[in-house]
Amino acid sequence: MRIVIVGDEPAALSSVEAIREKDGACDITLLSPEAERACTPCFLADHVAGTVDTGRLALKGDDFYERHHVELLSGQTVGQTVRVS
């Protein structure tokens, strides 16, 4: 089975985790229009104020996509022609 998730936000990352709990072998591709990985807006004001560094904005660790065997297509939107391998 191949699953394509649109967006790289909390719901998408929770979906990846839930899918992997049930199926460790299916192909998961995640399309994200953002060039950077998912971040939380909770600390954004503190980041702008200079009291929180960029690393604290990340929702998941750097290895999240690799550990969950997700093909992350950053900078891609549904409206673009994207070949999902």
SULSUL-V585253 format. One record per residue. N is the residue number from 1. SS is DSSP state (a for helix, b for strand, c for the rest). PHI is phi in whole degrees, -180 to 180 (* if undefined). NEAR is the number of other ideal C-beta (glycine too) atoms within 12 Angstrom. Layout:
[[N	SS	PHI	NEAR] [N	SS	PHI	NEAR]]
//
This chain:
[[1	c	*	12] [2	b	-118	14] [3	b	-121	25] [4	b	-116	27] [5	b	-112	33] [6	b	-101	22] [7	c	105	24] [8	c	-133	34] [9	c	-128	23] [10	a	-52	18] [11	a	-63	16] [12	a	-65	32] [13	a	-68	31] [14	a	-65	20] [15	a	-64	24] [16	a	-58	37] [17	a	-63	23] [18	a	-66	16] [19	a	-63	26] [20	a	-67	22] [21	a	-65	12] [22	a	-97	14] [23	c	-145	18] [24	c	-89	15] [25	c	-112	12] [26	c	-67	20] [27	b	-84	21] [28	b	-121	33] [29	b	-119	30] [30	b	-118	36] [31	b	-95	29] [32	b	-133	30] [33	c	-71	21] [34	c	-84	20] [35	c	-80	14] [36	c	-96	17] [37	c	-73	28] [38	c	-57	31] [39	b	-136	25] [40	c	-97	21] [41	a	-79	15] [42	a	-57	14] [43	a	-105	20] [44	a	-61	15] [45	a	-62	13] [46	a	-66	16] [47	a	-65	19] [48	a	-62	13] [49	a	-74	10] [50	c	88	10] [51	c	-98	11] [52	c	-132	19] [53	c	-81	14] [54	a	-58	16] [55	a	-59	16] [56	a	-76	15] [57	a	-81	21] [58	b	-67	24] [59	c	-75	27] [60	c	-132	27] [61	c	-68	14] [62	c	-58	14] [63	c	-95	13] [64	a	-54	24] [65	a	-67	29] [66	a	-67	15] [67	a	-61	16] [68	c	-97	30] [69	c	52	21] [70	b	-111	32] [71	b	-86	25] [72	b	-95	32] [73	b	-108	28] [74	b	-75	21] [75	c	74	15] [76	c	-119	25] [77	c	-122	17] [78	c	-64	17] [79	c	-69	9] [80	c	-86	14] [81	c	-79	10] [82	c	-126	20] [83	c	-95	11] [84	c	-92	20] [85	c	-75	9]]
//
